Amino acid sequence: MGAAIRHSLLAPGKRLRPILVLMSAEASSYNRELAMPAACAVEMVHAYSLIHDDLPAMDDDDLRRGRPSCHAAFDEATAILAGDALLAQAFETLADGIRPSDRAARCCAVLAKAAGPAALVGGQADDLSSQGEGGIAHLEHIHRRKTGALFRASLQLGAIAAGADADKLQALDTYGEKMGLAFQIVDDLLDLESDEETLGKRTQKDSQQGKLTFPGLLGVDESRRRAEQLIADACRSLTLFGPQASRLEGLAHYVLERKH
């Protein structure tokens, strides 16, 4: 079990979600090291979601982050249990690591909502059941939950750990919503245009399975324009942070320009 958990949690990756936690804390004038338990917790939830998404009963992927997915490296039962363990461990890490306790409780509530049926899990369920049907509003609704919810939660966790006020929490939430949707659009474009070696996972599976994608509905050029506009909007939402938002702005532009 421990080997399976380490295989997925410590695999090479961008670590965007924990980075968002730390950058959010930093932008809120907080010692980012004190937000590290929240960053670790978010990555545990993300790793759990990837393990379960890759299962044969879901997206059926045998490659993740350039190595065999958890069930391919071990077996299905071990992968399911490793994902379950990571989800539980995320909340243990938050509860034990964030102080004071009222901030830890708020962090647990935010992460639970983002990982639950109204967000990540619900978005995955709709993605599996859509069968290529629906328009752009439906697709955005899926990915605001499946992808965007954990981006938004990451930013909220860093800010809550820092004791940020309501205005800063709202600004970071807007940034996370815009940036998360742009991330998914770019992901769809990379799935269409990149290759397996560069991405570290199978490509063009969504189109082959008839899933809804942004390029499929909007075309490549319009999808890219929409991603660019979302990133511009995300950066504008950070005005009240001043120079302290520079890292978050830089990360938003990385999301737009990334190649893997």
C-alpha positions as CSV (number, residue, x, y, z in Angstrom):
1,M,0.0,0.0,0.0
2,G,2.8,2.5,0.9
3,A,4.6,1.8,-2.3
4,A,1.4,2.5,-4.3
5,I,0.8,5.8,-2.5
6,R,4.3,6.9,-3.0
7,H,4.2,5.9,-6.7
8,S,1.4,8.3,-7.4
9,L,1.9,11.1,-4.8
10,L,5.7,11.5,-5.5
11,A,5.5,11.0,-9.3
12,P,7.0,13.9,-11.4
13,G,4.5,16.6,-12.0
14,K,3.9,20.3,-12.2
15,R,2.5,20.6,-8.6
16,L,0.4,23.6,-9.6
17,R,-2.2,23.1,-6.8
18,P,0.2,23.1,-3.9
19,I,2.1,26.0,-5.5
20,L,-1.1,28.0,-5.6
21,V,-1.6,27.4,-1.9
22,L,1.9,28.7,-1.1
23,M,1.7,31.7,-3.5
24,S,-1.7,32.6,-2.1
25,A,-0.3,32.6,1.4
26,E,2.7,34.6,0.2
27,A,0.4,37.2,-1.5
28,S,-1.5,37.5,1.7
29,S,1.7,38.5,3.6
30,Y,2.1,35.1,5.3
31,N,5.1,32.8,5.8
32,R,4.5,30.2,3.1
33,E,6.2,27.5,5.2
34,L,3.3,27.7,7.7
35,A,0.9,26.9,4.8
36,M,2.9,23.8,3.7
37,P,0.5,21.3,5.4
38,A,-2.4,22.8,3.3
39,A,-0.2,22.5,0.1
40,C,0.5,18.8,0.9
41,A,-3.1,18.1,1.6
42,V,-4.2,19.5,-1.8
43,E,-1.6,17.4,-3.6
44,M,-2.9,14.3,-1.7
45,V,-6.4,15.0,-2.9
46,H,-5.2,15.7,-6.5
47,A,-3.2,12.4,-6.5
48,Y,-6.2,10.5,-5.2
49,S,-8.3,11.9,-8.0
50,L,-5.8,11.0,-10.6
51,I,-5.5,7.4,-9.3
52,H,-9.3,7.0,-9.4
53,D,-9.7,8.8,-12.8
54,D,-7.3,6.4,-14.4
55,L,-9.1,3.3,-13.3
56,P,-10.6,1.1,-16.1
57,A,-14.1,1.9,-14.8
58,M,-13.5,5.6,-15.4
59,D,-11.1,7.1,-17.9
60,D,-9.1,3.8,-18.3
61,D,-5.6,5.3,-18.6
62,D,-2.5,3.2,-18.1
63,L,0.0,6.1,-18.2
64,R,0.2,9.1,-15.9
65,R,3.0,11.6,-15.4
66,G,5.3,9.6,-17.7
67,R,5.0,6.3,-15.7
68,P,2.4,3.5,-15.4
69,S,-0.7,4.7,-13.6
70,C,-1.3,3.2,-10.2
71,H,-3.6,0.4,-11.2
72,A,-1.2,-0.6,-14.0
73,A,1.8,-0.6,-11.8
74,F,0.1,-2.5,-9.0
75,D,-3.5,-3.7,-9.4
76,E,-7.0,-2.2,-9.3
77,A,-7.8,-3.0,-5.7
78,T,-4.5,-1.5,-4.5
79,A,-5.0,1.6,-6.6
80,I,-8.5,2.1,-5.2
81,L,-7.3,1.7,-1.6
82,A,-4.3,4.0,-2.2
83,G,-6.6,6.7,-3.4
84,D,-8.9,6.2,-0.4
85,A,-5.9,6.5,1.9
86,L,-4.6,9.7,0.3
87,L,-8.0,11.3,0.6
88,A,-8.2,10.5,4.3
89,Q,-4.6,11.5,4.9
90,A,-5.2,14.9,3.3
91,F,-7.7,15.9,6.0
92,E,-5.5,14.5,8.8
93,T,-2.6,16.6,7.5
94,L,-4.8,19.8,7.4
95,A,-6.2,19.2,10.9
96,D,-2.8,18.5,12.5
97,G,-0.8,21.1,10.6
98,I,-2.7,24.3,10.3
99,R,-3.0,26.6,13.3
100,P,-5.0,28.0,15.0
101,S,-7.6,25.3,15.0
102,D,-10.4,27.5,13.7
103,R,-8.4,28.1,10.5
104,A,-7.7,24.3,10.2
105,A,-11.5,23.7,10.5
106,R,-12.2,26.2,7.7
107,C,-9.5,24.7,5.5
108,C,-11.0,21.2,6.0
109,A,-14.5,22.4,5.1
110,V,-13.2,24.2,1.9
111,L,-11.2,21.2,0.7
112,A,-14.0,18.7,1.5
113,K,-16.5,20.8,-0.6
114,A,-14.0,21.0,-3.5
115,A,-13.5,17.3,-3.5
116,G,-17.1,16.3,-3.0
117,P,-20.2,15.7,-5.1
118,A,-20.9,19.3,-5.9
119,A,-17.4,19.8,-7.3
120,L,-14.6,17.4,-8.3
121,V,-16.6,14.2,-8.0
122,G,-19.7,15.6,-9.5
123,G,-17.8,17.1,-12.4
124,Q,-16.1,13.7,-13.1
125,A,-19.5,12.0,-13.0
126,D,-21.0,14.4,-15.5
127,D,-17.9,14.1,-17.7
128,L,-18.3,10.3,-17.8
129,S,-22.0,10.5,-18.6
130,S,-22.0,13.3,-21.1
131,Q,-21.1,11.0,-24.1
132,G,-20.2,14.0,-26.3
133,E,-23.6,15.7,-25.8
134,G,-24.1,19.3,-24.6
135,G,-22.9,22.7,-25.5
136,I,-20.2,25.1,-24.2
137,A,-22.1,26.0,-21.1
138,H,-22.4,22.4,-20.1
139,L,-18.7,21.8,-20.8
140,E,-17.7,24.8,-18.7
141,H,-20.0,23.6,-15.9
142,I,-18.2,20.2,-15.9
143,H,-14.7,21.7,-15.7
144,R,-15.5,24.4,-13.2
145,R,-16.1,21.5,-10.9
146,K,-13.8,18.7,-12.1
147,T,-10.7,20.9,-12.6
148,G,-11.5,24.4,-11.4
149,A,-12.8,23.6,-7.9
150,L,-9.5,22.3,-6.7
151,F,-7.6,25.3,-8.1
152,R,-10.0,27.6,-6.3
153,A,-9.7,25.6,-3.1
154,S,-5.9,25.7,-3.2
155,L,-6.0,29.5,-3.3
156,Q,-8.6,29.7,-0.5
157,L,-6.5,27.4,1.7
158,G,-3.4,29.6,1.4
159,A,-5.4,32.7,2.2
160,I,-7.3,31.2,5.1
161,A,-4.1,29.9,6.6
162,A,-2.8,33.5,6.3
163,G,-5.9,35.0,7.9
164,A,-6.8,37.0,4.7
165,D,-9.9,39.2,4.7
166,A,-13.0,38.7,2.7
167,D,-11.9,41.0,-0.2
168,K,-8.7,39.1,-0.7
169,L,-10.5,35.7,-0.5
170,Q,-13.0,36.9,-3.2
171,A,-10.2,38.2,-5.5
172,L,-8.3,34.9,-5.2
173,D,-11.5,33.0,-5.9
174,T,-12.1,34.9,-9.1
175,Y,-8.5,34.4,-10.1
176,G,-8.8,30.7,-9.5
177,E,-12.1,30.3,-11.4
178,K,-10.6,32.1,-14.5
179,M,-7.2,30.4,-14.3
180,G,-8.7,26.9,-13.7
181,L,-10.9,27.1,-16.8
182,A,-8.0,28.4,-18.9
183,F,-6.0,25.5,-17.7
184,Q,-8.6,23.0,-18.9
185,I,-8.8,24.7,-22.3
186,V,-5.1,24.5,-22.7
187,D,-5.2,20.9,-21.5
188,D,-7.7,20.1,-24.3
189,L,-5.5,21.8,-26.8
190,L,-2.4,19.9,-25.7
191,D,-4.4,16.6,-25.8
192,L,-5.2,17.4,-29.5
193,E,-1.8,18.9,-30.6
194,S,0.9,17.4,-28.4
195,D,2.4,13.9,-28.1
196,E,2.6,11.2,-25.4
197,E,6.3,11.7,-24.7
198,T,5.9,15.4,-24.0
199,L,2.7,15.1,-21.9
200,G,3.6,12.0,-20.1
201,K,0.1,10.6,-20.7
202,R,-2.0,9.3,-23.6
203,T,-3.1,11.9,-26.1
204,Q,-6.2,12.3,-28.2
205,K,-8.2,9.9,-26.0
206,D,-11.0,12.4,-25.4
207,S,-11.8,12.9,-29.0
208,Q,-11.5,9.1,-29.6
209,Q,-13.9,8.5,-26.8
210,G,-16.3,11.1,-28.1
211,K,-15.9,13.4,-25.0
212,L,-16.8,17.0,-25.0
213,T,-13.7,19.3,-25.4
214,F,-13.2,23.0,-26.0
215,P,-11.5,22.6,-29.4
216,G,-14.3,20.2,-30.4
217,L,-16.9,22.7,-29.7
218,L,-15.1,26.0,-30.4
219,G,-12.3,25.1,-32.7
220,V,-8.6,25.5,-32.0
221,D,-8.3,29.2,-32.6
222,E,-11.3,30.3,-30.6
223,S,-10.3,28.0,-27.8
224,R,-6.9,29.6,-27.6
225,R,-8.5,33.1,-27.7
226,R,-10.8,32.2,-24.9
227,A,-7.9,30.9,-22.8
228,E,-6.0,34.1,-23.4
229,Q,-9.0,36.2,-22.3
230,L,-9.5,34.1,-19.1
231,I,-5.8,34.6,-18.1
232,A,-6.0,38.3,-18.7
233,D,-9.2,38.4,-16.5
234,A,-7.5,36.3,-13.8
235,C,-4.5,38.7,-13.6
236,R,-6.8,41.7,-13.4
237,S,-8.6,40.2,-10.4
238,L,-5.4,40.5,-8.4
239,T,-5.1,44.3,-8.4
240,L,-5.6,44.8,-4.7
241,F,-2.6,42.7,-3.9
242,G,-0.2,45.0,-5.7
243,P,3.4,43.7,-6.3
244,Q,2.7,40.8,-4.0
245,A,0.6,39.2,-6.8
246,S,3.6,39.0,-9.2
247,R,4.2,35.3,-8.7
248,L,0.5,34.5,-9.2
249,E,0.4,36.5,-12.4
250,G,3.5,34.7,-13.6
251,L,1.9,31.4,-12.9
252,A,-1.2,32.3,-14.8
253,H,0.9,33.1,-17.9
254,Y,2.7,29.8,-17.5
255,V,-0.6,28.0,-17.5
256,L,-1.4,29.7,-20.9
257,E,2.0,28.9,-22.4
258,R,2.7,25.5,-21.0
259,K,3.7,22.6,-23.3
260,H,3.0,19.7,-21.0
